[in-house]
Amino acid sequence: MNYNPLQRVWVVYQASRDALKVTKLTLTHDDKETLLFHTTFESQNPTEAKQAIEKSLKEVEDLFVLSLWSTFERFLRNYLQQKGATLQMTKPAALAHPMYAYFCEEVEFWKPNQMLDLLKKSLFTTHPHLIGQAKQILGYRDWIAHGKNPNNDPSSNITARFAYKILNEIVETLLLN
């Protein structure tokens, strides 16, 4: 794991957000019928279309927080499995390989909070606030992934920009270690 997978997600987020913004601008264009031909906005009045785009922008924001977290979590599991490879050096060798295989399987079932706590106690002792912020992102991700329950609002509203900044900083730190 020698690369940062979050950058790919970030580029797609920016393109998606910008595409919606451009579409919103076309609503006031003289040739909007041609520009919006074969889109869902073609038959909507400009006010309805603008509202739909605004809702879409918010939804895209939330979905990319979810995507950033998912990508981060997969990176983290792979990172821990890679670092756990030293278990294969354990003596006796007959125990080492099955023990490492077992470790790799088990990492797949670790809760994200457990992995974050491990990082906080090891590589992020001087920057525990990053792990706290990652836990806020996780809470927001959980809220999105479980249907945005209006009776259980998240403790904070997380933007894709904030999620990328924090998770990217953690990934970049891990790539150095």
C-alpha positions as CSV (number, residue, x, y, z in Angstrom):
1,M,0.0,0.0,0.0
2,N,2.2,2.8,-1.3
3,Y,-0.4,5.3,-2.5
4,N,-3.2,7.4,-1.2
5,P,-6.5,6.1,-2.6
6,L,-8.4,9.2,-1.2
7,Q,-7.1,11.4,-3.9
8,R,-9.0,9.5,-6.6
9,V,-12.3,9.9,-4.7
10,W,-11.6,13.6,-4.1
11,V,-11.1,14.3,-7.9
12,V,-14.4,12.5,-8.7
13,Y,-16.2,14.5,-5.9
14,Q,-14.9,17.8,-7.3
15,A,-16.0,16.9,-10.9
16,S,-19.5,15.8,-9.7
17,R,-20.0,19.0,-7.7
18,D,-18.7,21.2,-10.5
19,A,-21.0,19.4,-13.0
20,L,-24.0,20.2,-10.9
21,K,-22.9,23.8,-10.5
22,V,-22.5,24.2,-14.3
23,T,-25.9,22.6,-14.8
24,K,-27.4,25.1,-12.4
25,L,-25.8,28.0,-14.4
26,T,-27.4,26.7,-17.6
27,L,-30.9,27.2,-16.2
28,T,-30.5,31.0,-17.0
29,H,-28.8,30.4,-20.3
30,D,-30.6,31.6,-23.5
31,D,-30.2,28.2,-25.1
32,K,-31.2,26.2,-22.0
33,E,-33.6,23.9,-23.9
34,T,-30.7,22.7,-26.1
35,L,-28.3,22.5,-23.2
36,L,-30.7,20.5,-21.0
37,F,-32.1,18.3,-23.7
38,H,-32.5,14.7,-22.5
39,T,-32.0,15.6,-18.9
40,T,-34.4,15.5,-16.0
41,F,-34.3,19.3,-16.0
42,E,-35.6,19.6,-19.5
43,S,-39.3,19.6,-18.5
44,Q,-38.9,21.4,-15.1
45,N,-39.4,25.1,-14.6
46,P,-36.2,26.9,-13.6
47,T,-37.2,27.1,-9.9
48,E,-38.0,23.4,-9.6
49,A,-34.7,22.6,-11.4
50,K,-32.7,24.9,-9.2
51,Q,-34.2,23.2,-6.1
52,A,-33.5,19.8,-7.5
53,I,-29.9,20.8,-8.1
54,E,-29.5,22.2,-4.6
55,K,-30.8,19.0,-3.1
56,S,-28.5,17.0,-5.4
57,L,-25.5,19.1,-4.3
58,K,-26.2,18.2,-0.6
59,E,-26.8,14.6,-1.4
60,V,-23.5,14.4,-3.4
61,E,-21.7,16.0,-0.4
62,D,-23.1,13.3,1.9
63,L,-22.4,10.4,-0.5
64,F,-18.8,11.5,-1.0
65,V,-18.3,11.6,2.8
66,L,-19.5,8.0,2.7
67,S,-17.2,7.2,-0.2
68,L,-14.2,8.9,1.5
69,W,-14.8,6.9,4.7
70,S,-15.2,3.6,2.9
71,T,-12.0,4.2,0.9
72,F,-10.2,5.2,4.1
73,E,-11.5,2.2,6.0
74,R,-10.3,-0.2,3.3
75,F,-6.9,1.5,3.2
76,L,-6.7,1.2,7.0
77,R,-7.5,-2.5,7.0
78,N,-5.0,-3.2,4.2
79,Y,-2.4,-1.1,6.0
80,L,-2.8,-3.1,9.3
81,Q,-2.7,-6.4,7.4
82,Q,0.5,-5.3,5.7
83,K,2.1,-4.2,9.0
84,G,0.9,-7.4,10.6
85,A,3.0,-9.4,8.1
86,T,5.8,-9.4,10.6
87,L,3.8,-12.1,12.4
88,Q,5.1,-14.4,9.7
89,M,8.6,-14.1,11.3
90,T,7.4,-15.7,14.5
91,K,9.0,-18.9,15.6
92,P,8.0,-21.7,15.2
93,A,7.4,-21.2,11.5
94,A,4.6,-23.8,11.6
95,L,2.6,-21.3,13.8
96,A,3.7,-18.1,12.0
97,H,1.8,-18.5,8.7
98,P,-1.5,-19.7,10.2
99,M,-1.3,-16.9,12.8
100,Y,-0.8,-14.3,10.2
101,A,-3.7,-15.7,8.1
102,Y,-5.9,-15.6,11.2
103,F,-4.8,-12.0,11.9
104,C,-5.7,-10.9,8.4
105,E,-9.1,-12.5,8.6
106,E,-9.8,-10.9,12.0
107,V,-8.8,-7.4,10.9
108,E,-11.7,-7.6,8.5
109,F,-14.1,-7.7,11.4
110,W,-12.5,-5.1,13.6
111,K,-14.8,-2.1,14.3
112,P,-13.6,1.2,12.9
113,N,-13.4,2.7,16.4
114,Q,-11.1,-0.1,17.4
115,M,-8.8,0.6,14.5
116,L,-8.8,4.3,15.3
117,D,-8.1,3.7,19.0
118,L,-5.1,1.6,18.0
119,L,-3.8,4.4,15.8
120,K,-4.4,6.9,18.6
121,K,-2.4,4.8,21.1
122,S,0.5,4.2,18.6
123,L,1.2,6.6,15.7
124,F,-1.0,9.5,16.7
125,T,-0.1,10.1,20.3
126,T,1.0,13.6,19.5
127,H,-2.0,14.3,17.3
128,P,-5.0,12.6,19.1
129,H,-7.3,15.3,17.8
130,L,-7.0,13.8,14.3
131,I,-8.4,10.5,15.5
132,G,-11.2,12.4,17.4
133,Q,-12.1,14.2,14.1
134,A,-12.0,10.9,12.2
135,K,-14.5,9.5,14.8
136,Q,-16.8,12.4,14.1
137,I,-16.6,11.6,10.4
138,L,-17.4,8.0,11.2
139,G,-20.4,9.1,13.2
140,Y,-21.6,11.2,10.2
141,R,-20.9,8.3,7.8
142,D,-22.9,6.0,10.0
143,W,-25.8,8.4,10.0
144,I,-25.8,8.6,6.2
145,A,-25.3,4.9,5.7
146,H,-28.2,4.1,8.0
147,G,-30.8,6.3,6.2
148,K,-30.3,9.7,7.8
149,N,-32.6,9.1,10.7
150,P,-34.2,12.5,11.4
151,N,-34.8,11.4,15.1
152,N,-31.1,10.8,15.6
153,D,-29.2,13.7,14.0
154,P,-25.4,13.4,13.9
155,S,-23.4,15.4,16.5
156,S,-21.8,17.5,13.7
157,N,-22.4,18.2,10.0
158,I,-19.4,16.9,8.1
159,T,-18.5,18.2,4.6
160,A,-16.6,16.2,2.0
161,R,-13.9,18.8,2.2
162,F,-13.4,18.3,6.0
163,A,-13.6,14.5,5.7
164,Y,-11.0,14.6,2.9
165,K,-8.7,16.9,4.8
166,I,-8.7,14.8,8.0
167,L,-8.7,11.4,6.5
168,N,-6.0,12.4,4.0
169,E,-3.8,13.7,6.8
170,I,-4.1,10.3,8.6
171,V,-3.4,8.3,5.4
172,E,-0.4,10.5,4.5
173,T,1.0,10.0,8.0
174,L,0.5,6.2,7.7
175,L,2.2,6.1,4.4
176,L,5.3,7.6,6.0
177,N,5.4,4.8,8.6
